[in-house]
Amino acid sequence: MTIRSEEFDDIYFSPEDGVAETEYVFLRGNNLPQNWLDKDHFTIAETGFGTGLNFFVAWDMFEQTASPQQSLHFVSFE
């Protein structure tokens, strides 16, 4: 099953492997986690929350790579 926007007749992410797509396009495309490694606070802002896949994958990566003193802020505009 593919999650599809009925209003725009568009899929939210690749039906084959949405997480791999997010890792390649969103995380690697924005040079994450390298960009947050030396920051006390890091903010990600995106347009279109959709299913939240970018949020959940970024949060997981942040938890795996950031120190406990760092904080991540994720802002999404729908």
mmCIF file of the N, C-alpha and C atoms, coordinates in Angstrom:
data_MODEL
# 
_entry.id   MODEL 
# 
loop_
_atom_site.group_PDB 
_atom_site.id 
_atom_site.type_symbol 
_atom_site.label_atom_id 
_atom_site.label_alt_id 
_atom_site.label_comp_id 
_atom_site.label_asym_id 
_atom_site.label_entity_id 
_atom_site.label_seq_id 
_atom_site.pdbx_PDB_ins_code 
_atom_site.Cartn_x 
_atom_site.Cartn_y 
_atom_site.Cartn_z 
_atom_site.occupancy 
_atom_site.B_iso_or_equiv 
_atom_site.pdbx_formal_charge 
_atom_site.auth_seq_id 
_atom_site.auth_comp_id 
_atom_site.auth_asym_id 
_atom_site.auth_atom_id 
_atom_site.pdbx_PDB_model_num 
ATOM 1   N N  . MET A 1 1  ? 0.835  -1.186 0.000  1.00 0.00 ? 1  MET A N  1 
ATOM 2   C CA . MET A 1 1  ? 0.000  0.000  0.000  1.00 0.00 ? 1  MET A CA 1 
ATOM 3   C C  . MET A 1 1  ? 0.879  1.247  0.000  1.00 0.00 ? 1  MET A C  1 
ATOM 4   N N  . THR A 1 2  ? 0.533  2.203  -0.802 1.00 0.00 ? 2  THR A N  1 
ATOM 5   C CA . THR A 1 2  ? 1.251  3.470  -0.887 1.00 0.00 ? 2  THR A CA 1 
ATOM 6   C C  . THR A 1 2  ? 0.354  4.571  -0.343 1.00 0.00 ? 2  THR A C  1 
ATOM 7   N N  . ILE A 1 3  ? 0.905  5.387  0.558  1.00 0.00 ? 3  ILE A N  1 
ATOM 8   C CA . ILE A 1 3  ? 0.141  6.509  1.081  1.00 0.00 ? 3  ILE A CA 1 
ATOM 9   C C  . ILE A 1 3  ? 0.129  7.591  0.006  1.00 0.00 ? 3  ILE A C  1 
ATOM 10  N N  . ARG A 1 4  ? -1.080 8.000  -0.372 1.00 0.00 ? 4  ARG A N  1 
ATOM 11  C CA . ARG A 1 4  ? -1.251 8.931  -1.486 1.00 0.00 ? 4  ARG A CA 1 
ATOM 12  C C  . ARG A 1 4  ? -2.168 10.075 -1.069 1.00 0.00 ? 4  ARG A C  1 
ATOM 13  N N  . SER A 1 5  ? -1.806 11.269 -1.487 1.00 0.00 ? 5  SER A N  1 
ATOM 14  C CA . SER A 1 5  ? -2.665 12.433 -1.284 1.00 0.00 ? 5  SER A CA 1 
ATOM 15  C C  . SER A 1 5  ? -3.777 12.386 -2.322 1.00 0.00 ? 5  SER A C  1 
ATOM 16  N N  . GLU A 1 6  ? -5.007 12.270 -1.856 1.00 0.00 ? 6  GLU A N  1 
ATOM 17  C CA . GLU A 1 6  ? -6.131 12.274 -2.786 1.00 0.00 ? 6  GLU A CA 1 
ATOM 18  C C  . GLU A 1 6  ? -6.315 13.650 -3.414 1.00 0.00 ? 6  GLU A C  1 
ATOM 19  N N  . GLU A 1 7  ? -6.022 14.691 -2.634 1.00 0.00 ? 7  GLU A N  1 
ATOM 20  C CA . GLU A 1 7  ? -6.203 16.053 -3.135 1.00 0.00 ? 7  GLU A CA 1 
ATOM 21  C C  . GLU A 1 7  ? -5.241 16.376 -4.276 1.00 0.00 ? 7  GLU A C  1 
ATOM 22  N N  . PHE A 1 8  ? -3.980 15.920 -4.155 1.00 0.00 ? 8  PHE A N  1 
ATOM 23  C CA . PHE A 1 8  ? -2.962 16.250 -5.153 1.00 0.00 ? 8  PHE A CA 1 
ATOM 24  C C  . PHE A 1 8  ? -2.563 15.056 -6.021 1.00 0.00 ? 8  PHE A C  1 
ATOM 25  N N  . ASP A 1 9  ? -3.160 13.888 -5.777 1.00 0.00 ? 9  ASP A N  1 
ATOM 26  C CA . ASP A 1 9  ? -2.834 12.660 -6.497 1.00 0.00 ? 9  ASP A CA 1 
ATOM 27  C C  . ASP A 1 9  ? -1.327 12.445 -6.541 1.00 0.00 ? 9  ASP A C  1 
ATOM 28  N N  . ASP A 1 10 ? -0.715 12.470 -5.365 1.00 0.00 ? 10 ASP A N  1 
ATOM 29  C CA . ASP A 1 10 ? 0.744  12.358 -5.247 1.00 0.00 ? 10 ASP A CA 1 
ATOM 30  C C  . ASP A 1 10 ? 1.066  11.441 -4.073 1.00 0.00 ? 10 ASP A C  1 
ATOM 31  N N  . ILE A 1 11 ? 2.130  10.668 -4.205 1.00 0.00 ? 11 ILE A N  1 
ATOM 32  C CA . ILE A 1 11 ? 2.551  9.814  -3.099 1.00 0.00 ? 11 ILE A CA 1 
ATOM 33  C C  . ILE A 1 11 ? 3.437  10.614 -2.146 1.00 0.00 ? 11 ILE A C  1 
ATOM 34  N N  . TYR A 1 12 ? 3.449  10.213 -0.879 1.00 0.00 ? 12 TYR A N  1 
ATOM 35  C CA . TYR A 1 12 ? 4.241  10.914 0.127  1.00 0.00 ? 12 TYR A CA 1 
ATOM 36  C C  . TYR A 1 12 ? 5.703  10.503 0.111  1.00 0.00 ? 12 TYR A C  1 
ATOM 37  N N  . PHE A 1 13 ? 5.974  9.260  -0.199 1.00 0.00 ? 13 PHE A N  1 
ATOM 38  C CA . PHE A 1 13 ? 7.350  8.779  -0.283 1.00 0.00 ? 13 PHE A CA 1 
ATOM 39  C C  . PHE A 1 13 ? 7.369  7.500  -1.102 1.00 0.00 ? 13 PHE A C  1 
ATOM 40  N N  . SER A 1 14 ? 8.567  7.072  -1.461 1.00 0.00 ? 14 SER A N  1 
ATOM 41  C CA . SER A 1 14 ? 8.749  5.888  -2.297 1.00 0.00 ? 14 SER A CA 1 
ATOM 42  C C  . SER A 1 14 ? 8.084  4.661  -1.675 1.00 0.00 ? 14 SER A C  1 
ATOM 43  N N  . PRO A 1 15 ? 7.259  3.954  -2.435 1.00 0.00 ? 15 PRO A N  1 
ATOM 44  C CA . PRO A 1 15 ? 6.641  2.745  -1.895 1.00 0.00 ? 15 PRO A CA 1 
ATOM 45  C C  . PRO A 1 15 ? 7.644  1.602  -1.725 1.00 0.00 ? 15 PRO A C  1 
ATOM 46  N N  . GLU A 1 16 ? 8.786  1.669  -2.397 1.00 0.00 ? 16 GLU A N  1 
ATOM 47  C CA . GLU A 1 16 ? 9.792  0.613  -2.278 1.00 0.00 ? 16 GLU A CA 1 
ATOM 48  C C  . GLU A 1 16 ? 10.556 0.713  -0.960 1.00 0.00 ? 16 GLU A C  1 
ATOM 49  N N  . ASP A 1 17 ? 10.995 1.920  -0.586 1.00 0.00 ? 17 ASP A N  1 
ATOM 50  C CA . ASP A 1 17 ? 11.768 2.091  0.646  1.00 0.00 ? 17 ASP A CA 1 
ATOM 51  C C  . ASP A 1 17 ? 11.797 3.571  1.026  1.00 0.00 ? 17 ASP A C  1 
ATOM 52  N N  . GLY A 1 18 ? 10.760 3.999  1.702  1.00 0.00 ? 18 GLY A N  1 
ATOM 53  C CA . GLY A 1 18 ? 10.629 5.399  2.078  1.00 0.00 ? 18 GLY A CA 1 
ATOM 54  C C  . GLY A 1 18 ? 11.735 5.883  3.003  1.00 0.00 ? 18 GLY A C  1 
ATOM 55  N N  . VAL A 1 19 ? 12.191 5.025  3.903  1.00 0.00 ? 19 VAL A N  1 
ATOM 56  C CA . VAL A 1 19 ? 13.265 5.419  4.829  1.00 0.00 ? 19 VAL A CA 1 
ATOM 57  C C  . VAL A 1 19 ? 14.561 5.654  4.063  1.00 0.00 ? 19 VAL A C  1 
ATOM 58  N N  . ALA A 1 20 ? 14.895 4.772  3.127  1.00 0.00 ? 20 ALA A N  1 
ATOM 59  C CA . ALA A 1 20 ? 16.112 4.956  2.324  1.00 0.00 ? 20 ALA A CA 1 
ATOM 60  C C  . ALA A 1 20 ? 16.027 6.248  1.522  1.00 0.00 ? 20 ALA A C  1 
ATOM 61  N N  . GLU A 1 21 ? 14.853 6.555  0.988  1.00 0.00 ? 21 GLU A N  1 
ATOM 62  C CA . GLU A 1 21 ? 14.663 7.796  0.243  1.00 0.00 ? 21 GLU A CA 1 
ATOM 63  C C  . GLU A 1 21 ? 14.885 9.004  1.153  1.00 0.00 ? 21 GLU A C  1 
ATOM 64  N N  . THR A 1 22 ? 14.324 8.966  2.360  1.00 0.00 ? 22 THR A N  1 
ATOM 65  C CA . THR A 1 22 ? 14.504 10.059 3.316  1.00 0.00 ? 22 THR A CA 1 
ATOM 66  C C  . THR A 1 22 ? 15.960 10.218 3.716  1.00 0.00 ? 22 THR A C  1 
ATOM 67  N N  . GLU A 1 23 ? 16.639 9.106  3.947  1.00 0.00 ? 23 GLU A N  1 
ATOM 68  C CA . GLU A 1 23 ? 18.056 9.176  4.311  1.00 0.00 ? 23 GLU A CA 1 
ATOM 69  C C  . GLU A 1 23 ? 18.873 9.812  3.188  1.00 0.00 ? 23 GLU A C  1 
ATOM 70  N N  . TYR A 1 24 ? 18.585 9.442  1.959  1.00 0.00 ? 24 TYR A N  1 
ATOM 71  C CA . TYR A 1 24 ? 19.354 9.966  0.825  1.00 0.00 ? 24 TYR A CA 1 
ATOM 72  C C  . TYR A 1 24 ? 19.012 11.423 0.534  1.00 0.00 ? 24 TYR A C  1 
ATOM 73  N N  . VAL A 1 25 ? 17.730 11.724 0.392  1.00 0.00 ? 25 VAL A N  1 
ATOM 74  C CA . VAL A 1 25 ? 17.305 13.060 -0.035 1.00 0.00 ? 25 VAL A CA 1 
ATOM 75  C C  . VAL A 1 25 ? 17.352 14.061 1.118  1.00 0.00 ? 25 VAL A C  1 
ATOM 76  N N  . PHE A 1 26 ? 16.779 13.705 2.256  1.00 0.00 ? 26 PHE A N  1 
ATOM 77  C CA . PHE A 1 26 ? 16.628 14.665 3.350  1.00 0.00 ? 26 PHE A CA 1 
ATOM 78  C C  . PHE A 1 26 ? 17.887 14.756 4.217  1.00 0.00 ? 26 PHE A C  1 
ATOM 79  N N  . LEU A 1 27 ? 18.367 13.623 4.712  1.00 0.00 ? 27 LEU A N  1 
ATOM 80  C CA . LEU A 1 27 ? 19.528 13.665 5.609  1.00 0.00 ? 27 LEU A CA 1 
ATOM 81  C C  . LEU A 1 27 ? 20.820 13.958 4.852  1.00 0.00 ? 27 LEU A C  1 
ATOM 82  N N  . ARG A 1 28 ? 21.128 13.152 3.849  1.00 0.00 ? 28 ARG A N  1 
ATOM 83  C CA . ARG A 1 28 ? 22.367 13.391 3.084  1.00 0.00 ? 28 ARG A CA 1 
ATOM 84  C C  . ARG A 1 28 ? 22.290 14.680 2.281  1.00 0.00 ? 28 ARG A C  1 
ATOM 85  N N  . GLY A 1 29 ? 21.119 14.986 1.743  1.00 0.00 ? 29 GLY A N  1 
ATOM 86  C CA . GLY A 1 29 ? 20.942 16.205 0.966  1.00 0.00 ? 29 GLY A CA 1 
ATOM 87  C C  . GLY A 1 29 ? 21.169 17.474 1.780  1.00 0.00 ? 29 GLY A C  1 
ATOM 88  N N  . ASN A 1 30 ? 20.956 17.384 3.086  1.00 0.00 ? 30 ASN A N  1 
ATOM 89  C CA . ASN A 1 30 ? 21.181 18.516 3.979  1.00 0.00 ? 30 ASN A CA 1 
ATOM 90  C C  . ASN A 1 30 ? 22.433 18.346 4.834  1.00 0.00 ? 30 ASN A C  1 
ATOM 91  N N  . ASN A 1 31 ? 23.244 17.361 4.470  1.00 0.00 ? 31 ASN A N  1 
ATOM 92  C CA . ASN A 1 31 ? 24.518 17.096 5.150  1.00 0.00 ? 31 ASN A CA 1 
ATOM 93  C C  . ASN A 1 31 ? 24.339 16.874 6.651  1.00 0.00 ? 31 ASN A C  1 
ATOM 94  N N  . LEU A 1 32 ? 23.323 16.105 6.983  1.00 0.00 ? 32 LEU A N  1 
ATOM 95  C CA . LEU A 1 32 ? 23.083 15.741 8.370  1.00 0.00 ? 32 LEU A CA 1 
ATOM 96  C C  . LEU A 1 32 ? 23.593 14.322 8.577  1.00 0.00 ? 32 LEU A C  1 
ATOM 97  N N  . PRO A 1 33 ? 24.149 13.965 9.651  1.00 0.00 ? 33 PRO A N  1 
ATOM 98  C CA . PRO A 1 33 ? 24.277 14.698 10.913 1.00 0.00 ? 33 PRO A CA 1 
ATOM 99  C C  . PRO A 1 33 ? 25.528 15.571 11.020 1.00 0.00 ? 33 PRO A C  1 
ATOM 100 N N  . GLN A 1 34 ? 26.347 15.645 10.000 1.00 0.00 ? 34 GLN A N  1 
ATOM 101 C CA . GLN A 1 34 ? 27.574 16.440 10.081 1.00 0.00 ? 34 GLN A CA 1 
ATOM 102 C C  . GLN A 1 34 ? 27.296 17.877 10.495 1.00 0.00 ? 34 GLN A C  1 
ATOM 103 N N  . ASN A 1 35 ? 26.203 18.445 10.040 1.00 0.00 ? 35 ASN A N  1 
ATOM 104 C CA . ASN A 1 35 ? 25.903 19.841 10.348 1.00 0.00 ? 35 ASN A CA 1 
ATOM 105 C C  . ASN A 1 35 ? 25.522 20.077 11.807 1.00 0.00 ? 35 ASN A C  1 
ATOM 106 N N  . TRP A 1 36 ? 25.050 19.068 12.507 1.00 0.00 ? 36 TRP A N  1 
ATOM 107 C CA . TRP A 1 36 ? 24.679 19.299 13.908 1.00 0.00 ? 36 TRP A CA 1 
ATOM 108 C C  . TRP A 1 36 ? 25.736 18.813 14.893 1.00 0.00 ? 36 TRP A C  1 
ATOM 109 N N  . LEU A 1 37 ? 26.784 18.167 14.422 1.00 0.00 ? 37 LEU A N  1 
ATOM 110 C CA . LEU A 1 37 ? 27.747 17.557 15.347 1.00 0.00 ? 37 LEU A CA 1 
ATOM 111 C C  . LEU A 1 37 ? 28.416 18.540 16.295 1.00 0.00 ? 37 LEU A C  1 
ATOM 112 N N  . ASP A 1 38 ? 28.702 19.750 15.873 1.00 0.00 ? 38 ASP A N  1 
ATOM 113 C CA . ASP A 1 38 ? 29.413 20.691 16.743 1.00 0.00 ? 38 ASP A CA 1 
ATOM 114 C C  . ASP A 1 38 ? 28.505 21.817 17.243 1.00 0.00 ? 38 ASP A C  1 
ATOM 115 N N  . LYS A 1 39 ? 27.200 21.607 17.219 1.00 0.00 ? 39 LYS A N  1 
ATOM 116 C CA . LYS A 1 39 ? 26.238 22.635 17.642 1.00 0.00 ? 39 LYS A CA 1 
ATOM 117 C C  . LYS A 1 39 ? 25.547 22.210 18.946 1.00 0.00 ? 39 LYS A C  1 
ATOM 118 N N  . ASP A 1 40 ? 25.365 23.175 19.856 1.00 0.00 ? 40 ASP A N  1 
ATOM 119 C CA . ASP A 1 40 ? 24.601 22.890 21.075 1.00 0.00 ? 40 ASP A CA 1 
ATOM 120 C C  . ASP A 1 40 ? 23.124 22.691 20.758 1.00 0.00 ? 40 ASP A C  1 
ATOM 121 N N  . HIS A 1 41 ? 22.617 23.521 19.832 1.00 0.00 ? 41 HIS A N  1 
ATOM 122 C CA . HIS A 1 41 ? 21.220 23.472 19.419 1.00 0.00 ? 41 HIS A CA 1 
ATOM 123 C C  . HIS A 1 41 ? 21.190 23.445 17.896 1.00 0.00 ? 41 HIS A C  1 
ATOM 124 N N  . PHE A 1 42 ? 20.312 22.644 17.349 1.00 0.00 ? 42 PHE A N  1 
ATOM 125 C CA . PHE A 1 42 ? 20.191 22.574 15.896 1.00 0.00 ? 42 PHE A CA 1 
ATOM 126 C C  . PHE A 1 42 ? 18.704 22.592 15.548 1.00 0.00 ? 42 PHE A C  1 
ATOM 127 N N  . THR A 1 43 ? 18.347 23.388 14.552 1.00 0.00 ? 43 THR A N  1 
ATOM 128 C CA . THR A 1 43 ? 16.953 23.496 14.134 1.00 0.00 ? 43 THR A CA 1 
ATOM 129 C C  . THR A 1 43 ? 16.809 23.048 12.693 1.00 0.00 ? 43 THR A C  1 
ATOM 130 N N  . ILE A 1 44 ? 15.830 22.201 12.460 1.00 0.00 ? 44 ILE A N  1 
ATOM 131 C CA . ILE A 1 44 ? 15.442 21.790 11.115 1.00 0.00 ? 44 ILE A CA 1 
ATOM 132 C C  . ILE A 1 44 ? 14.074 22.409 10.858 1.00 0.00 ? 44 ILE A C  1 
ATOM 133 N N  . ALA A 1 45 ? 13.934 23.089 9.738  1.00 0.00 ? 45 ALA A N  1 
ATOM 134 C CA . ALA A 1 45 ? 12.637 23.637 9.330  1.00 0.00 ? 45 ALA A CA 1 
ATOM 135 C C  . ALA A 1 45 ? 12.298 23.061 7.965  1.00 0.00 ? 45 ALA A C  1 
ATOM 136 N N  . GLU A 1 46 ? 11.092 22.584 7.831  1.00 0.00 ? 46 GLU A N  1 
ATOM 137 C CA . GLU A 1 46 ? 10.671 22.031 6.546  1.00 0.00 ? 46 GLU A CA 1 
ATOM 138 C C  . GLU A 1 46 ? 9.248  22.456 6.237  1.00 0.00 ? 46 GLU A C  1 
ATOM 139 N N  . THR A 1 47 ? 8.927  22.424 4.977  1.00 0.00 ? 47 THR A N  1 
ATOM 140 C CA . THR A 1 47 ? 7.548  22.679 4.563  1.00 0.00 ? 47 THR A CA 1 
ATOM 141 C C  . THR A 1 47 ? 6.906  21.348 4.226  1.00 0.00 ? 47 THR A C  1 
ATOM 142 N N  . GLY A 1 48 ? 5.718  21.139 4.743  1.00 0.00 ? 48 GLY A N  1 
ATOM 143 C CA . GLY A 1 48 ? 4.986  19.919 4.452  1.00 0.00 ? 48 GLY A CA 1 
ATOM 144 C C  . GLY A 1 48 ? 5.372  18.756 5.343  1.00 0.00 ? 48 GLY A C  1 
ATOM 145 N N  . PHE A 1 49 ? 4.717  18.610 6.481  1.00 0.00 ? 49 PHE A N  1 
ATOM 146 C CA . PHE A 1 49 ? 5.028  17.530 7.419  1.00 0.00 ? 49 PHE A CA 1 
ATOM 147 C C  . PHE A 1 49 ? 4.668  16.161 6.848  1.00 0.00 ? 49 PHE A C  1 
ATOM 148 N N  . GLY A 1 50 ? 3.604  16.103 6.068  1.00 0.00 ? 50 GLY A N  1 
ATOM 149 C CA . GLY A 1 50 ? 3.199  14.829 5.443  1.00 0.00 ? 50 GLY A CA 1 
ATOM 150 C C  . GLY A 1 50 ? 2.942  13.749 6.462  1.00 0.00 ? 50 GLY A C  1 
ATOM 151 N N  . THR A 1 51 ? 3.611  12.624 6.318  1.00 0.00 ? 51 THR A N  1 
ATOM 152 C CA . THR A 1 51 ? 3.445  11.510 7.247  1.00 0.00 ? 51 THR A CA 1 
ATOM 153 C C  . THR A 1 51 ? 4.370  11.636 8.453  1.00 0.00 ? 51 THR A C  1 
ATOM 154 N N  . GLY A 1 52 ? 5.290  12.584 8.414  1.00 0.00 ? 52 GLY A N  1 
ATOM 155 C CA . GLY A 1 52 ? 6.245  12.745 9.506  1.00 0.00 ? 52 GLY A CA 1 
ATOM 156 C C  . GLY A 1 52 ? 7.493  11.891 9.340  1.00 0.00 ? 52 GLY A C  1 
ATOM 157 N N  . LEU A 1 53 ? 7.647  11.243 8.184  1.00 0.00 ? 53 LEU A N  1 
ATOM 158 C CA . LEU A 1 53 ? 8.787  10.351 7.988  1.00 0.00 ? 53 LEU A CA 1 
ATOM 159 C C  . LEU A 1 53 ? 10.118 11.091 8.133  1.00 0.00 ? 53 LEU A C  1 
ATOM 160 N N  . ASN A 1 54 ? 10.259 12.281 7.544  1.00 0.00 ? 54 ASN A N  1 
ATOM 161 C CA . ASN A 1 54 ? 11.508 13.042 7.691  1.00 0.00 ? 54 ASN A CA 1 
ATOM 162 C C  . ASN A 1 54 ? 11.786 13.338 9.159  1.00 0.00 ? 54 ASN A C  1 
ATOM 163 N N  . PHE A 1 55 ? 10.756 13.711 9.899  1.00 0.00 ? 55 PHE A N  1 
ATOM 164 C CA . PHE A 1 55 ? 10.904 13.995 11.318 1.00 0.00 ? 55 PHE A CA 1 
ATOM 165 C C  . PHE A 1 55 ? 11.408 12.774 12.075 1.00 0.00 ? 55 PHE A C  1 
ATOM 166 N N  . PHE A 1 56 ? 10.752 11.638 11.900 1.00 0.00 ? 56 PHE A N  1 
ATOM 167 C CA . PHE A 1 56 ? 11.113 10.443 12.658 1.00 0.00 ? 56 PHE A CA 1 
ATOM 168 C C  . PHE A 1 56 ? 12.505 9.921  12.305 1.00 0.00 ? 56 PHE A C  1 
ATOM 169 N N  . VAL A 1 57 ? 12.860 9.964  11.035 1.00 0.00 ? 57 VAL A N  1 
ATOM 170 C CA . VAL A 1 57 ? 14.192 9.493  10.630 1.00 0.00 ? 57 VAL A CA 1 
ATOM 171 C C  . VAL A 1 57 ? 15.270 10.463 11.129 1.00 0.00 ? 57 VAL A C  1 
ATOM 172 N N  . ALA A 1 58 ? 15.015 11.771 11.050 1.00 0.00 ? 58 ALA A N  1 
ATOM 173 C CA . ALA A 1 58 ? 15.981 12.757 11.560 1.00 0.00 ? 58 ALA A CA 1 
ATOM 174 C C  . ALA A 1 58 ? 16.131 12.631 13.072 1.00 0.00 ? 58 ALA A C  1 
ATOM 175 N N  . TRP A 1 59 ? 15.039 12.458 13.772 1.00 0.00 ? 59 TRP A N  1 
ATOM 176 C CA . TRP A 1 59 ? 15.070 12.309 15.233 1.00 0.00 ? 59 TRP A CA 1 
ATOM 177 C C  . TRP A 1 59 ? 15.878 11.074 15.622 1.00 0.00 ? 59 TRP A C  1 
ATOM 178 N N  . ASP A 1 60 ? 15.644 9.974  14.926 1.00 0.00 ? 60 ASP A N  1 
ATOM 179 C CA . ASP A 1 60 ? 16.386 8.743  15.202 1.00 0.00 ? 60 ASP A CA 1 
ATOM 180 C C  . ASP A 1 60 ? 17.885 8.942  14.963 1.00 0.00 ? 60 ASP A C  1 
ATOM 181 N N  . MET A 1 61 ? 18.241 9.575  13.856 1.00 0.00 ? 61 MET A N  1 
ATOM 182 C CA . MET A 1 61 ? 19.648 9.827  13.544 1.00 0.00 ? 61 MET A CA 1 
ATOM 183 C C  . MET A 1 61 ? 20.267 10.756 14.585 1.00 0.00 ? 61 MET A C  1 
ATOM 184 N N  . PHE A 1 62 ? 19.522 11.772 15.006 1.00 0.00 ? 62 PHE A N  1 
ATOM 185 C CA . PHE A 1 62 ? 20.023 12.692 16.031 1.00 0.00 ? 62 PHE A CA 1 
ATOM 186 C C  . PHE A 1 62 ? 20.291 11.936 17.336 1.00 0.00 ? 62 PHE A C  1 
ATOM 187 N N  . GLU A 1 63 ? 19.374 11.082 17.736 1.00 0.00 ? 63 GLU A N  1 
ATOM 188 C CA . GLU A 1 63 ? 19.539 10.288 18.956 1.00 0.00 ? 63 GLU A CA 1 
ATOM 189 C C  . GLU A 1 63 ? 20.780 9.391  18.875 1.00 0.00 ? 63 GLU A C  1 
ATOM 190 N N  . GLN A 1 64 ? 21.085 8.898  17.688 1.00 0.00 ? 64 GLN A N  1 
ATOM 191 C CA . GLN A 1 64 ? 22.228 7.999  17.505 1.00 0.00 ? 64 GLN A CA 1 
ATOM 192 C C  . GLN A 1 64 ? 23.562 8.737  17.456 1.00 0.00 ? 64 GLN A C  1 
ATOM 193 N N  . THR A 1 65 ? 23.566 10.000 17.022 1.00 0.00 ? 65 THR A N  1 
ATOM 194 C CA . THR A 1 65 ? 24.837 10.677 16.742 1.00 0.00 ? 65 THR A CA 1 
ATOM 195 C C  . THR A 1 65 ? 25.138 11.879 17.625 1.00 0.00 ? 65 THR A C  1 
ATOM 196 N N  . ALA A 1 66 ? 24.137 12.475 18.241 1.00 0.00 ? 66 ALA A N  1 
ATOM 197 C CA . ALA A 1 66 ? 24.348 13.688 19.031 1.00 0.00 ? 66 ALA A CA 1 
ATOM 198 C C  . ALA A 1 66 ? 24.711 13.340 20.473 1.00 0.00 ? 66 ALA A C  1 
ATOM 199 N N  . SER A 1 67 ? 25.342 14.272 21.118 1.00 0.00 ? 67 SER A N  1 
ATOM 200 C CA . SER A 1 67 ? 25.658 14.085 22.539 1.00 0.00 ? 67 SER A CA 1 
ATOM 201 C C  . SER A 1 67 ? 24.418 14.425 23.369 1.00 0.00 ? 67 SER A C  1 
ATOM 202 N N  . PRO A 1 68 ? 24.368 13.956 24.606 1.00 0.00 ? 68 PRO A N  1 
ATOM 203 C CA . PRO A 1 68 ? 23.208 14.253 25.460 1.00 0.00 ? 68 PRO A CA 1 
ATOM 204 C C  . PRO A 1 68 ? 23.013 15.749 25.732 1.00 0.00 ? 68 PRO A C  1 
ATOM 205 N N  . GLN A 1 69 ? 24.059 16.550 25.576 1.00 0.00 ? 69 GLN A N  1 
ATOM 206 C CA . GLN A 1 69 ? 23.953 17.991 25.826 1.00 0.00 ? 69 GLN A CA 1 
ATOM 207 C C  . GLN A 1 69 ? 23.334 18.750 24.643 1.00 0.00 ? 69 GLN A C  1 
ATOM 208 N N  . GLN A 1 70 ? 23.266 18.129 23.484 1.00 0.00 ? 70 GLN A N  1 
ATOM 209 C CA . GLN A 1 70 ? 22.725 18.787 22.293 1.00 0.00 ? 70 GLN A CA 1 
ATOM 210 C C  . GLN A 1 70 ? 21.203 18.678 22.270 1.00 0.00 ? 70 GLN A C  1 
ATOM 211 N N  . SER A 1 71 ? 20.579 19.649 21.597 1.00 0.00 ? 71 SER A N  1 
ATOM 212 C CA . SER A 1 71 ? 19.130 19.590 21.429 1.00 0.00 ? 71 SER A CA 1 
ATOM 213 C C  . SER A 1 71 ? 18.763 19.827 19.975 1.00 0.00 ? 71 SER A C  1 
ATOM 214 N N  . LEU A 1 72 ? 17.707 19.169 19.566 1.00 0.00 ? 72 LEU A N  1 
ATOM 215 C CA . LEU A 1 72 ? 17.188 19.284 18.203 1.00 0.00 ? 72 LEU A CA 1 
ATOM 216 C C  . LEU A 1 72 ? 15.810 19.919 18.248 1.00 0.00 ? 72 LEU A C  1 
ATOM 217 N N  . HIS A 1 73 ? 15.608 20.924 17.411 1.00 0.00 ? 73 HIS A N  1 
ATOM 218 C CA . HIS A 1 73 ? 14.298 21.555 17.244 1.00 0.00 ? 73 HIS A CA 1 
ATOM 219 C C  . HIS A 1 73 ? 13.864 21.296 15.808 1.00 0.00 ? 73 HIS A C  1 
ATOM 220 N N  . PHE A 1 74 ? 12.660 20.801 15.647 1.00 0.00 ? 74 PHE A N  1 
ATOM 221 C CA . PHE A 1 74 ? 12.128 20.477 14.319 1.00 0.00 ? 74 PHE A CA 1 
ATOM 222 C C  . PHE A 1 74 ? 10.846 21.276 14.127 1.00 0.00 ? 74 PHE A C  1 
ATOM 223 N N  . VAL A 1 75 ? 10.856 22.155 13.125 1.00 0.00 ? 75 VAL A N  1 
ATOM 224 C CA . VAL A 1 75 ? 9.713  23.009 12.840 1.00 0.00 ? 75 VAL A CA 1 
ATOM 225 C C  . VAL A 1 75 ? 9.199  22.639 11.455 1.00 0.00 ? 75 VAL A C  1 
ATOM 226 N N  . SER A 1 76 ? 7.908  22.411 11.358 1.00 0.00 ? 76 SER A N  1 
ATOM 227 C CA . SER A 1 76 ? 7.330  22.056 10.068 1.00 0.00 ? 76 SER A CA 1 
ATOM 228 C C  . SER A 1 76 ? 6.118  22.931 9.801  1.00 0.00 ? 76 SER A C  1 
ATOM 229 N N  . PHE A 1 77 ? 6.015  23.401 8.568  1.00 0.00 ? 77 PHE A N  1 
ATOM 230 C CA . PHE A 1 77 ? 4.895  24.234 8.141  1.00 0.00 ? 77 PHE A CA 1 
ATOM 231 C C  . PHE A 1 77 ? 4.038  23.424 7.165  1.00 0.00 ? 77 PHE A C  1 
ATOM 232 N N  . GLU A 1 78 ? 2.824  23.198 7.528  1.00 0.00 ? 78 GLU A N  1 
ATOM 233 C CA . GLU A 1 78 ? 1.931  22.393 6.686  1.00 0.00 ? 78 GLU A CA 1 
ATOM 234 C C  . GLU A 1 78 ? 1.057  23.314 5.867  1.00 0.00 ? 78 GLU A C  1 
# 
